[in-house]
Amino acid sequence: MGSGLWDTHAHLDDERFAGDREEVLAEIGREMAGVIDCGCEEKSNLFALDLAEKYPFIYAAVGWHPENLDELPKNYLEKLALWAAQSKVVAIGEVGLDYYWPDNAPREVQKKVFREQMDLAAQLQLPLIIHDREAHGDMLEIFRKDAPRHLEAVFHCFSGSVEMAAELAKKGCYFGFGGTSTYKNARKVREVMLSLPKELLLLETDSPYLAPVPYRGKRNKPLYTKLTAQNMALLLGVAYEEVVAFTEENTLRLFRKIKQSRS
Ligand code: NI
């Protein structure tokens, strides 16, 4: 296996990988330590499970994304629990709140489904991979009022304020940084990165979305984690190798099942 680079958030089921998925996977095997492929509904959850079974360096997360609640099966929590019992399922996600798209399910429905998946993650002692888009107020309120005490979570592609990050960090949350942290206009994202202890920083891509500079606007792929890591090294004033080392350590601490599944 390659270096200690981890992409903790990718969607390799996306049709934009249809033409070269095998090459992208071979490249991960050569150049990276691993990738967590996140499901968002039934089909992509099953895809993630399948990929994790076939490739030693792929791990899966299963969940229902707030953009996909129109197709939520009644027994979705049972399905998630069943899938999560597999050794290479290392998290519940991608789940959360998305108030950006007007077609998404009503806010009350989103909050209910998010809380249910949060409780399931705590019950199964698995970390939660959280999507929060334009929903910071309600997300914080849920964390203040309803989050189980021993919940472990990562805010993927975090877009909140330094103050919000500080409050969530106190509750033990991690933060995933990807392409957006390399964008010229993303001053706030970099401020948040610099304000956090490095023990809480993770690398991610959200492939095929949000490719880092200089590939902004193109299809993203897990190996571009390297560009985000180089940028993080520059911002923190440390060596690239150090970023790779501490983000790997953080990844293996939060996603405990990665190590367990290897032993
Ligand atoms: Ni995502």
Boltz pocket constraint, residues with backbone or C-beta under 6 A from the ligand:
constraints:
  - pocket:
      binder: B
      contacts: [[A, 9], [A, 11], [A, 38], [A, 94], [A, 206]]
      max_distance: 6.0
